[in-house]
Amino acid sequence: MNVPKISIVTPSFNQAEFLESTIQSVLSQNYPNLEYIIIDGGSSDHSLALIKKYEKYLHFWCSEPDGGQYDAIDKGFSHSTGEIMSWINSDDLYYPWTFKTVASIMSELPQVEWLTTLNLGEWDWHGFCSGFTSSPGYSKEAFLDGLYCPQNKNYSGFVIQQESTFWKRSLWEKSGGHLSTEFKLAGDFELWSRFFYCAELYNVKSPLGGFRRQINQRSRQIDLYAEESQKILLKMSKNLDYHSNFLKFLAHHMMIHRLPKKTRSKILSILSFCGYTANEVVRKNADSSEAYWDIEQYNF
């Protein structure tokens, strides 16, 4: 089958206790057109031995000092050529169906330039799935209003899960073709902000990736991540001359999306200017060989 090439980068530094599980979650999908790249920052544990164990399956790898996580990811992407791109950190995991799902959606629906899940998975230290958290939706306006920015006054409790987010190379190039190294922790958030300048984010219910909770992870520095994210949002709002719509925020926090469909439709027909509009990729005719992907809009 003529499937799109997917480029995945894993940045790693002294993460040997988790690295092999991450590598296996990528390779075990047996995706036929995969470009997998590992950029190690010169680890002193046995990471190098693990990388060499899987060397024949890698498009490129290196182990040398770098300028940090986002510098390493940029280095990895500079060696990539895939039509679809993403990165997964060396303690996170994919699901067995992830690449097949993403490739199928982006092949059938060319308007989907970037995609994320509505069901955010988590793993514990030992790699057991801790469960899922369901997000009501993602949109540009909600992003600008701070719903995905921790410690923002409008924070919804959800983020755009990095390991579950994939994009087309054309969007990467339109958005500058690099990750910002200005930020220590919020480089992903800054990239999402640039993506939103160019394209709307599409959502799918299928879980795509899982975040491992472990005591040494950098993302536990939530205060710094929030501070950097707020700075990014402020810059984006000024560039777009964007002002928050309080009614949209209020409608979202009234949890209209949780009401029965008929009741929700009546309310939204009256308050059509409220809430946020999300684009969901859904599977139609799923019980037949004629199944296909389609896009539905809904308010949340």
C-alpha positions in Angstrom: 0.0 0.0 0.0 1.1 3.5 -0.8 1.0 5.0 2.7 2.5 8.4 3.7 5.9 8.4 5.4 5.8 9.2 9.1 8.8 10.8 10.8 9.1 10.3 14.5 11.9 11.9 16.7 12.7 10.8 20.2 15.0 13.1 22.3 16.6 11.3 25.2 19.1 11.9 28.0 19.8 9.4 30.7 16.3 7.8 30.4 17.5 4.1 30.0 14.8 2.8 32.4 12.1 4.0 30.0 13.7 4.4 26.6 13.3 0.8 25.4 9.6 0.8 26.0 9.3 4.0 24.0 11.3 2.5 21.1 9.2 -0.6 21.1 5.9 1.4 21.1 7.2 3.0 17.9 8.6 0.0 16.1 6.1 -2.6 17.2 3.4 -0.9 15.1 5.1 -2.3 12.0 4.2 0.8 10.1 5.5 0.2 6.5 6.8 3.7 5.8 8.4 4.8 9.1 11.4 7.1 9.6 12.4 6.8 13.2 15.1 9.1 14.7 16.7 9.1 18.1 18.7 12.0 19.4 20.6 11.2 22.6 22.2 14.1 24.5 25.3 12.1 25.5 23.8 9.8 28.2 26.0 8.3 30.8 23.7 5.4 31.6 23.1 2.4 29.3 21.0 4.3 26.8 23.6 4.0 24.1 23.5 0.2 24.3 19.7 0.3 23.9 19.9 2.5 20.9 22.5 0.3 19.3 20.3 -2.7 19.9 17.6 -1.2 17.6 20.1 0.6 15.3 19.1 -1.3 12.1 15.5 -0.1 12.5 16.5 3.6 12.8 16.7 6.1 10.0 19.3 8.2 12.0 20.6 8.4 15.6 23.4 10.2 17.4 24.6 10.5 21.0 26.3 13.8 21.7 25.9 17.0 23.8 23.1 19.3 22.6 21.3 22.5 23.7 18.5 20.7 25.4 15.3 18.9 24.5 14.0 21.2 21.8 17.4 21.6 20.2 17.6 17.8 20.1 14.2 17.5 18.5 15.1 20.2 15.9 18.3 18.3 15.1 16.2 15.1 14.6 13.7 16.8 12.3 16.6 18.2 10.2 17.3 14.5 9.2 13.7 13.7 8.5 11.7 13.7 5.2 8.3 12.3 6.2 5.0 13.8 5.1 3.6 13.4 8.7 5.7 14.4 11.7 5.7 14.2 15.5 8.0 13.5 18.4 7.7 11.3 21.4 9.7 11.8 24.6 11.8 8.9 25.9 9.4 8.0 28.7 6.1 8.2 26.8 4.3 5.6 24.7 2.1 5.1 21.6 -0.8 2.7 21.1 -0.6 -0.1 18.6 -3.0 1.6 16.2 -1.6 5.2 16.4 0.3 5.5 13.1 -2.4 3.6 11.1 -5.1 5.9 12.4 -3.2 9.1 11.8 -2.0 8.1 8.3 -5.5 7.0 7.3 -7.1 10.3 8.5 -4.6 12.6 6.9 -4.6 10.6 3.6 -8.4 10.7 3.3 -8.9 14.2 4.6 -6.4 16.6 3.1 -7.8 19.6 5.1 -6.5 18.0 8.3 -3.1 19.6 8.7 -2.7 18.7 12.3 -4.5 16.3 14.6 -4.8 15.4 18.3 -6.8 13.1 20.5 -9.8 13.9 22.7 -8.9 11.0 25.0 -5.6 11.6 26.8 -3.9 8.5 28.1 -1.5 8.1 31.0 1.0 5.5 32.1 2.6 4.9 35.5 6.3 4.4 36.2 6.1 0.7 35.3 4.2 1.2 32.1 0.7 0.3 33.3 -2.1 2.4 31.8 -3.6 4.6 34.4 -6.7 5.5 32.4 -7.9 8.2 30.2 -9.1 11.8 30.6 -11.6 13.0 28.0 -11.3 16.6 26.7 -14.4 18.3 25.4 -12.6 19.8 22.4 -9.8 21.9 21.0 -10.0 25.1 19.0 -8.0 28.2 18.1 -10.3 30.6 20.1 -10.2 28.3 23.2 -6.4 28.2 22.9 -6.3 32.0 22.8 -8.6 32.2 25.8 -6.1 30.2 27.8 -8.2 27.0 28.2 -5.1 24.8 27.6 -2.7 26.9 29.6 -2.1 25.7 33.2 -2.7 28.2 35.9 -4.5 30.6 33.5 -7.7 31.9 35.0 -9.6 30.2 32.2 -7.7 26.9 32.4 -10.0 24.0 31.6 -7.8 21.3 33.1 -6.8 19.9 29.7 -3.8 20.4 27.5 -3.0 19.6 23.9 -1.2 16.4 24.6 2.1 16.6 22.8 2.7 12.8 22.3 -0.8 12.6 20.8 -0.4 15.4 18.3 0.7 14.9 14.6 1.1 17.4 11.8 1.9 17.6 8.1 5.3 18.7 7.0 3.7 21.4 4.9 2.3 23.0 8.1 5.7 22.6 9.8 7.3 24.5 7.0 4.6 27.2 6.8 5.0 27.7 10.6 8.8 28.3 10.4 10.1 24.8 10.3 11.7 24.7 13.7 11.0 24.5 17.5 11.8 27.5 19.6 14.7 27.0 22.0 13.8 30.3 23.8 11.6 28.3 26.2 12.8 25.6 28.6 9.5 23.7 28.9 6.8 25.2 26.7 8.4 24.6 23.3 5.4 22.5 22.4 2.9 25.2 23.4 4.9 27.7 21.4 4.7 25.4 18.3 1.0 25.0 18.7 0.6 28.8 18.8 2.4 29.0 15.4 0.3 26.1 14.0 -2.9 28.0 15.0 -1.8 31.0 12.9 -2.1 28.7 9.8 -4.6 26.0 10.4 -7.4 24.8 12.8 -6.7 21.8 15.0 -8.8 18.6 14.3 -9.8 16.2 17.1 -10.4 12.5 17.1 -11.7 10.3 19.9 -9.2 7.5 19.3 -6.4 7.6 21.9 -3.1 8.2 20.1 -0.5 8.5 22.8 0.1 8.3 26.5 2.0 10.4 29.0 4.1 8.6 31.6 4.0 10.0 35.1 7.4 9.6 36.8 9.1 11.5 39.5 12.0 12.8 37.5 10.0 14.3 34.5 10.7 17.9 33.6 7.0 18.7 33.1 6.5 18.6 36.9 7.9 22.1 36.8 4.4 23.4 36.2 5.0 26.9 37.4 7.7 27.5 34.8 5.6 25.9 32.1 2.6 28.1 33.0 4.8 31.2 33.0 6.2 30.5 29.6 2.8 29.6 28.2 1.3 32.8 29.4 4.1 34.7 27.7 3.4 32.9 24.4 -0.3 33.6 24.7 0.2 37.2 25.3 2.4 37.6 22.2 -0.1 35.7 20.1 -3.1 37.7 21.3 -1.2 41.0 20.6 -0.2 39.8 17.1 -3.8 38.9 16.2 -5.4 41.8 18.2 -7.5 39.2 19.9 -9.8 39.9 22.8 -11.5 37.1 24.9 -15.2 36.6 24.5 -16.5 36.1 28.0 -19.8 34.6 26.8 -17.9 31.8 25.0 -15.9 31.1 28.1 -19.0 31.1 30.2 -20.9 28.7 27.9 -17.9 26.3 28.0 -17.8 26.3 31.8 -21.6 25.8 32.0 -20.6 22.4 30.4 -23.2 22.7 27.7 -21.4 19.9 25.9 -22.5 17.5 28.6 -26.2 18.2 28.2 -28.5 15.8 26.3 -28.3 16.4 22.6 -31.8 17.8 22.1 -31.4 20.2 25.1 -28.0 21.2 23.9 -29.2 21.9 20.4 -32.0 24.2 21.7 -29.6 26.1 23.9 -27.0 26.5 21.2 -29.6 27.7 18.7 -30.4 30.5 21.0 -26.8 31.1 22.1 -25.1 30.4 18.8 -22.5 33.0 19.5 -21.4 31.2 22.7 -19.1 28.4 23.3 -16.3 27.2 21.0 -16.5 25.2 17.8 -14.4 22.1 17.4 -13.8 19.9 14.3 -14.0 16.2 15.1 -12.8 13.5 12.8 -15.4 10.6 13.0 -15.6 7.2 11.5 -18.7 6.6 9.3 -20.1 3.2 8.3 -17.6 1.7 10.8 -19.3 -1.7 10.7 -18.8 -2.2 6.9 -16.0 -2.5 4.4 -17.1 0.9 3.1 -16.1 2.8 6.3 -14.6 6.2 5.8 -13.5 9.3 7.8 -15.6 12.4 7.9 -15.6 15.7 9.8 -18.3 17.0 12.1 -18.4 20.4 13.9 -19.8 20.7 17.4 -19.9 23.3 20.1 -18.3 22.8 23.5 
